[in-house]
């Protein structure tokens, strides 16, 4: 948040916002509560948070007990300004079914964080408000 404020950024992307995950980095806890307090302390409420719905390279729990819709509702509850749909690995696209599930779970703007190609760009942009990355 401080770097975004100092650099004049409009938003930050947060991969692990609302829940705890087991990922290739180990056990990671969501940063929402601390980040929102820090943003407030900086008086930087104008910096928006774009948060991934589900974390690539990770699982909500070893048993994967929560649906994408539940994870998305958590991102919404923890006051993200937009939700990002992403695939399971860097560069992978979320499936159209996953994008539809995320859309059904929130009214927040929905962006795609990776995997937009010439073959899927029309389908993706027809379901979302945009992409964070150019078409590959």
GROMACS elastic network, one bead per residue, 0.5 to 0.9 nm:
[ bonds ]
;  ai    aj funct       b0    kb
    1     4     6  0.50122   500
    1     5     6  0.60566   500
    1     6     6  0.85350   500
    1    11     6  0.87588   500
    1    12     6  0.72317   500
    1    35     6  0.76045   500
    1    38     6  0.75116   500
    1    39     6  0.62107   500
    1    42     6  0.80900   500
    1    44     6  0.77507   500
    1    47     6  0.77351   500
    2     5     6  0.50332   500
    2     6     6  0.60465   500
    2     7     6  0.83921   500
    2    38     6  0.86477   500
    2    39     6  0.79676   500
    2    42     6  0.72965   500
    2    44     6  0.84774   500
    3     6     6  0.50529   500
    3     7     6  0.58479   500
    3     8     6  0.83105   500
    3     9     6  0.82202   500
    4     7     6  0.51211   500
    4     8     6  0.58811   500
    4    10     6  0.73789   500
    4    11     6  0.71652   500
    4    12     6  0.69018   500
    4    47     6  0.74466   500
    5     8     6  0.52262   500
    5     9     6  0.62292   500
    5    10     6  0.83112   500
    5    42     6  0.82297   500
    5    44     6  0.66693   500
    5    47     6  0.73206   500
    6     9     6  0.78544   500
    8    47     6  0.88283   500
    9    12     6  0.75396   500
    9    47     6  0.70387   500
   10    46     6  0.73157   500
   10    47     6  0.51465   500
   10    48     6  0.62913   500
   10    49     6  0.89449   500
   11    46     6  0.83268   500
   11    49     6  0.56202   500
   11    50     6  0.68180   500
   12    47     6  0.71669   500
   12    48     6  0.63982   500
   12    49     6  0.52449   500
   12    50     6  0.60875   500
   12    51     6  0.83226   500
   13    48     6  0.86736   500
   13    49     6  0.61006   500
   13    51     6  0.57567   500
   13    52     6  0.77624   500
   13    84     6  0.86740   500
   14    17     6  0.57774   500
   14    31     6  0.82944   500
   14    32     6  0.89117   500
   14    49     6  0.69723   500
   14    50     6  0.62092   500
   14    52     6  0.64902   500
   15    30     6  0.87351   500
   15    50     6  0.85947   500
   15    51     6  0.59213   500
   15    52     6  0.51314   500
   15    53     6  0.82225   500
   15    54     6  0.80882   500
   15    55     6  0.62273   500
   15    56     6  0.81621   500
   15    84     6  0.88022   500
   16    19     6  0.68139   500
   16    20     6  0.75692   500
   16    21     6  0.78244   500
   16    28     6  0.75315   500
   16    29     6  0.71996   500
   16    30     6  0.50872   500
   16    31     6  0.66494   500
   16    32     6  0.83701   500
   16    51     6  0.72990   500
   16    52     6  0.68293   500
   16    53     6  0.85206   500
   16    54     6  0.79767   500
   16    55     6  0.63904   500
   17    20     6  0.85656   500
   17    29     6  0.80801   500
   17    31     6  0.50442   500
   17    32     6  0.50769   500
   17    33     6  0.87095   500
   17    35     6  0.87995   500
   17    51     6  0.60211   500
   17    52     6  0.72054   500
   17    53     6  0.84221   500
   17    74     6  0.88949   500
   17    75     6  0.67362   500
   17    78     6  0.79754   500
   17    80     6  0.82338   500
   18    29     6  0.79357   500
   18    31     6  0.65742   500
   18    32     6  0.56773   500
   18    33     6  0.83359   500
   18    51     6  0.84439   500
   18    53     6  0.86294   500
   18    71     6  0.78272   500
   18    72     6  0.89123   500
   18    74     6  0.59558   500
   18    75     6  0.54348   500
   18    76     6  0.88049   500
   18    77     6  0.84767   500
   18    78     6  0.64184   500
   19    28     6  0.84103   500
   19    29     6  0.61554   500
   19    31     6  0.81446   500
   19    32     6  0.86296   500
   19    60     6  0.71020   500
   19    71     6  0.77026   500
   19    74     6  0.76209   500
   19    75     6  0.83660   500
   20    27     6  0.71246   500
   20    28     6  0.54747   500
   20    30     6  0.53072   500
   20    59     6  0.87693   500
   20    60     6  0.63181   500
   20    61     6  0.79006   500
   21    26     6  0.80670   500
   21    27     6  0.57768   500
   21    28     6  0.52290   500
   21    29     6  0.64271   500
   21    30     6  0.78849   500
   21    55     6  0.77550   500
   21    58     6  0.61755   500
   21    59     6  0.55390   500
   21    61     6  0.61991   500
   21    62     6  0.86691   500
   22    25     6  0.77795   500
   22    26     6  0.57102   500
   22    28     6  0.64069   500
   22    29     6  0.89770   500
   22    57     6  0.86595   500
   22    58     6  0.54659   500
   22    59     6  0.54562   500
   22    60     6  0.64770   500
   22    61     6  0.64097   500
   22    62     6  0.71281   500
   23    26     6  0.51550   500
   23    27     6  0.63299   500
   23    28     6  0.71361   500
   23    55     6  0.82794   500
   23    56     6  0.81577   500
   23    57     6  0.56607   500
   23    59     6  0.64262   500
   23    60     6  0.86969   500
   24    27     6  0.84032   500
   24    57     6  0.62082   500
   24    58     6  0.66677   500
   25    28     6  0.73287   500
   25    57     6  0.88349   500
   25    58     6  0.87549   500
   28    31     6  0.89881   500
   30    33     6  0.80661   500
   30    34     6  0.89348   500
   31    34     6  0.56860   500
   31    35     6  0.57580   500
   31    36     6  0.83985   500
   32    35     6  0.51276   500
   32    36     6  0.59235   500
   32    37     6  0.85242   500
   32    75     6  0.85452   500
   32    78     6  0.61677   500
   32    79     6  0.80403   500
   32    80     6  0.82543   500
   33    36     6  0.53698   500
   33    37     6  0.63433   500
   33    38     6  0.86502   500
   33    78     6  0.74037   500
   34    37     6  0.52435   500
   34    38     6  0.60869   500
   34    39     6  0.85715   500
   35    39     6  0.59928   500
   35    40     6  0.85066   500
   36    39     6  0.50590   500
   36    40     6  0.61807   500
   36    41     6  0.86070   500
   36    45     6  0.84702   500
   36    78     6  0.86735   500
   36    79     6  0.83511   500
   37    40     6  0.50893   500
   37    41     6  0.61615   500
   37    42     6  0.86751   500
   38    42     6  0.62055   500
   38    43     6  0.85353   500
   38    44     6  0.86597   500
   39    42     6  0.51329   500
   39    43     6  0.61741   500
   39    44     6  0.52110   500
   39    45     6  0.60450   500
   39    47     6  0.79823   500
   40    44     6  0.60527   500
   40    45     6  0.60692   500
   41    44     6  0.76408   500
   42    45     6  0.81178   500
   43    46     6  0.82220   500
   44    47     6  0.57142   500
   44    48     6  0.88891   500
   45    48     6  0.71917   500
   48    80     6  0.74246   500
   48    81     6  0.57252   500
   48    82     6  0.80193   500
   49    79     6  0.81358   500
   49    80     6  0.51242   500
   49    81     6  0.52019   500
   49    82     6  0.66260   500
   49    83     6  0.86904   500
   50    80     6  0.60769   500
   50    81     6  0.58114   500
   50    83     6  0.57299   500
   50    84     6  0.65710   500
   50   111     6  0.85278   500
   51    54     6  0.88840   500
   51    75     6  0.68236   500
   51    80     6  0.61486   500
   51    81     6  0.77796   500
   51    82     6  0.63483   500
   51    83     6  0.51416   500
   51    84     6  0.56923   500
   51    85     6  0.88620   500
   52    55     6  0.63409   500
   52    56     6  0.86852   500
   52    72     6  0.82933   500
   52    75     6  0.78236   500
   52    82     6  0.86000   500
   52    83     6  0.57194   500
   52    85     6  0.60944   500
   52    86     6  0.70838   500
   52   113     6  0.79754   500
   53    68     6  0.70383   500
   53    69     6  0.84572   500
   53    71     6  0.59760   500
   53    73     6  0.85240   500
   53    74     6  0.84049   500
   53    75     6  0.64764   500
   53    83     6  0.59780   500
   53    84     6  0.57952   500
   53    85     6  0.59714   500
   53    86     6  0.77876   500
   53   102     6  0.74527   500
   54    58     6  0.82475   500
   54    59     6  0.80060   500
   54    60     6  0.78182   500
   54    68     6  0.66710   500
   54    71     6  0.64990   500
   54    72     6  0.74589   500
   54    84     6  0.83583   500
   54    85     6  0.73369   500
   54    86     6  0.73723   500
   54    87     6  0.85918   500
   54    88     6  0.85232   500
   55    58     6  0.55236   500
   55    59     6  0.68848   500
   55    60     6  0.78276   500
   55    86     6  0.77672   500
   55    87     6  0.84019   500
   55    88     6  0.73165   500
   56    59     6  0.78661   500
   56    86     6  0.69585   500
   56    87     6  0.62156   500
   56    89     6  0.53040   500
   56    90     6  0.70966   500
   57    87     6  0.89628   500
   57    88     6  0.58114   500
   57    89     6  0.56933   500
   57    90     6  0.80276   500
   58    61     6  0.85574   500
   58    88     6  0.77257   500
   59    62     6  0.64623   500
   59    63     6  0.82674   500
   59    64     6  0.61820   500
   60    63     6  0.80866   500
   60    64     6  0.57787   500
   60    65     6  0.74580   500
   60    66     6  0.70927   500
   60    71     6  0.84964   500
   61    65     6  0.65279   500
   61    66     6  0.80467   500
   62    65     6  0.80426   500
   63    66     6  0.87505   500
   64    67     6  0.79364   500
   66    69     6  0.81151   500
   66    70     6  0.61419   500
   66    71     6  0.67776   500
   67    70     6  0.52008   500
   67    71     6  0.63714   500
   67    72     6  0.85860   500
   68    71     6  0.50511   500
   68    72     6  0.59962   500
   68    73     6  0.85587   500
   68    98     6  0.72092   500
   68   101     6  0.67461   500
   68   102     6  0.65052   500
   68   105     6  0.84721   500
   69    72     6  0.50234   500
   69    73     6  0.61673   500
   69    74     6  0.86725   500
   69    98     6  0.87992   500
   69   101     6  0.58682   500
   69   102     6  0.56196   500
   69   103     6  0.84869   500
   69   104     6  0.74058   500
   69   105     6  0.51654   500
   69   106     6  0.83085   500
   70    73     6  0.51188   500
   70    74     6  0.63625   500
   70    75     6  0.88632   500
   70   102     6  0.89755   500
   70   105     6  0.75330   500
   71    74     6  0.51055   500
   71    75     6  0.64943   500
   71    76     6  0.88361   500
   71   102     6  0.87418   500
   71   105     6  0.89546   500
   72    75     6  0.50675   500
   72    76     6  0.63334   500
   72    77     6  0.86122   500
   72    83     6  0.74275   500
   72   101     6  0.88439   500
   72   102     6  0.61167   500
   72   103     6  0.88174   500
   72   105     6  0.62379   500
   72   106     6  0.69509   500
   73    77     6  0.60262   500
   73    78     6  0.86036   500
   73   102     6  0.85894   500
   73   105     6  0.59983   500
   73   106     6  0.64362   500
   74    78     6  0.61352   500
   74    79     6  0.87423   500
   75    78     6  0.52739   500
   75    79     6  0.66999   500
   75    80     6  0.59299   500
   75    82     6  0.86817   500
   75    83     6  0.72332   500
   76    79     6  0.53153   500
   76    80     6  0.56613   500
   76    81     6  0.77642   500
   76    82     6  0.80985   500
   76    83     6  0.77958   500
   76   105     6  0.88618   500
   76   106     6  0.68293   500
   76   107     6  0.85901   500
   76   108     6  0.72364   500
   77    80     6  0.76620   500
   79    82     6  0.88568   500
   80    83     6  0.70858   500
   80   108     6  0.82443   500
   81   108     6  0.65977   500
   81   109     6  0.73708   500
   82   108     6  0.53056   500
   82   110     6  0.59334   500
   82   111     6  0.72518   500
   83   102     6  0.81990   500
   83   106     6  0.84409   500
   83   108     6  0.64899   500
   83   109     6  0.62406   500
   83   111     6  0.62069   500
   83   112     6  0.84088   500
   84   102     6  0.88769   500
   84   109     6  0.85451   500
   84   110     6  0.58502   500
   84   112     6  0.53388   500
   84   113     6  0.57704   500
   84   131     6  0.86941   500
   84   132     6  0.86547   500
   85    93     6  0.79503   500
   85    94     6  0.59962   500
   85    95     6  0.89688   500
   85    98     6  0.77208   500
   85    99     6  0.63221   500
   85   102     6  0.74222   500
   85   110     6  0.71973   500
   85   111     6  0.62166   500
   85   113     6  0.59093   500
   85   114     6  0.79709   500
   86    89     6  0.80827   500
   86    90     6  0.82875   500
   86    91     6  0.83732   500
   86    92     6  0.69359   500
   86    93     6  0.55703   500
   86    95     6  0.85002   500
   86    98     6  0.89232   500
   86    99     6  0.86324   500
   86   111     6  0.88186   500
   86   112     6  0.59960   500
   86   113     6  0.51470   500
   86   114     6  0.56847   500
   86   115     6  0.75628   500
   87    90     6  0.71025   500
   87    91     6  0.72781   500
   87    95     6  0.73003   500
   87   113     6  0.81724   500
   87   114     6  0.69452   500
   87   115     6  0.72540   500
   88    91     6  0.86874   500
   88    92     6  0.64209   500
   88    93     6  0.78236   500
   88    94     6  0.74160   500
   89    92     6  0.54125   500
   89    93     6  0.83473   500
   90    93     6  0.85724   500
   90   114     6  0.70067   500
   90   115     6  0.81031   500
   91   113     6  0.84217   500
   91   114     6  0.50530   500
   91   116     6  0.83133   500
   91   136     6  0.89993   500
   92   113     6  0.89898   500
   92   114     6  0.58982   500
   92   116     6  0.81991   500
   93    96     6  0.87202   500
   93   112     6  0.77467   500
   93   113     6  0.77855   500
   93   114     6  0.54210   500
   93   116     6  0.63670   500
   93   117     6  0.87394   500
   94    97     6  0.80707   500
   94    98     6  0.60119   500
   94    99     6  0.64296   500
   94   112     6  0.77626   500
   94   113     6  0.86550   500
   94   114     6  0.78361   500
   94   115     6  0.73573   500
   95    98     6  0.51083   500
   95    99     6  0.62921   500
   95   100     6  0.86033   500
   96    99     6  0.50041   500
   96   100     6  0.61004   500
   96   101     6  0.85855   500
   96   123     6  0.77564   500
   96   124     6  0.73152   500
   96   127     6  0.84486   500
   97   100     6  0.50490   500
   97   101     6  0.61706   500
   97   102     6  0.86734   500
   98   102     6  0.61681   500
   98   103     6  0.85120   500
   99   102     6  0.51656   500
   99   103     6  0.61149   500
   99   104     6  0.86289   500
   99   110     6  0.84803   500
   99   112     6  0.84318   500
   99   124     6  0.80711   500
   99   127     6  0.73074   500
   99   128     6  0.80001   500
  100   103     6  0.50193   500
  100   104     6  0.61558   500
  100   105     6  0.87451   500
  100   127     6  0.72999   500
  101   104     6  0.51092   500
  101   105     6  0.63917   500
  102   105     6  0.51946   500
  102   106     6  0.66985   500
  102   110     6  0.79459   500
  103   106     6  0.57480   500
  103   107     6  0.70970   500
  103   108     6  0.83012   500
  103   109     6  0.86512   500
  103   110     6  0.69054   500
  103   127     6  0.78285   500
  103   128     6  0.79374   500
  104   107     6  0.78567   500
  106   109     6  0.82461   500
  106   110     6  0.85753   500
  107   110     6  0.82338   500
  109   128     6  0.74237   500
  109   129     6  0.61444   500
  109   130     6  0.88016   500
  110   127     6  0.82616   500
  110   128     6  0.51583   500
  110   129     6  0.55547   500
  110   130     6  0.72586   500
  110   131     6  0.87498   500
  111   125     6  0.87664   500
  111   128     6  0.56967   500
  111   129     6  0.56189   500
  111   130     6  0.50013   500
  111   131     6  0.51897   500
  111   132     6  0.67778   500
  112   115     6  0.79099   500
  112   116     6  0.76704   500
  112   124     6  0.77098   500
  112   125     6  0.86901   500
  112   128     6  0.72896   500
  112   129     6  0.83570   500
  112   130     6  0.64415   500
  112   132     6  0.62293   500
  112   133     6  0.79264   500
  113   116     6  0.82846   500
  113   131     6  0.60488   500
  113   132     6  0.52739   500
  113   133     6  0.64912   500
  114   131     6  0.75484   500
  114   132     6  0.72875   500
  114   133     6  0.63284   500
  114   134     6  0.86704   500
  114   135     6  0.89240   500
  115   120     6  0.86413   500
  115   133     6  0.83253   500
  115   135     6  0.78080   500
  115   136     6  0.73255   500
  116   119     6  0.81057   500
  116   120     6  0.62661   500
  116   121     6  0.56501   500
  116   124     6  0.75107   500
  116   131     6  0.75614   500
  116   133     6  0.74890   500
  116   134     6  0.71462   500
  116   135     6  0.50656   500
  116   136     6  0.62166   500
  117   120     6  0.53929   500
  117   121     6  0.56421   500
  117   134     6  0.84471   500
  117   136     6  0.50105   500
  118   121     6  0.54837   500
  118   122     6  0.80033   500
  118   135     6  0.64105   500
  118   136     6  0.71551   500
  119   122     6  0.77539   500
  119   123     6  0.85624   500
  120   123     6  0.53878   500
  120   124     6  0.61080   500
  120   125     6  0.85815   500
  121   124     6  0.51476   500
  121   125     6  0.59523   500
  121   126     6  0.83146   500
  121   135     6  0.72138   500
  122   125     6  0.53100   500
  122   126     6  0.59511   500
  122   127     6  0.87516   500
  123   126     6  0.51875   500
  123   127     6  0.66225   500
  123   128     6  0.89526   500
  124   127     6  0.53336   500
  124   128     6  0.61800   500
  124   129     6  0.89347   500
  124   130     6  0.79853   500
  124   131     6  0.85048   500
  125   128     6  0.51135   500
  125   129     6  0.65417   500
  125   130     6  0.58309   500
  125   131     6  0.77229   500
  126   129     6  0.80751   500
  126   130     6  0.89073   500
  127   130     6  0.87115   500
  128   131     6  0.79712   500
  130   133     6  0.89670   500
  131   134     6  0.71050   500
  131   135     6  0.85658   500
  133   136     6  0.83016   500
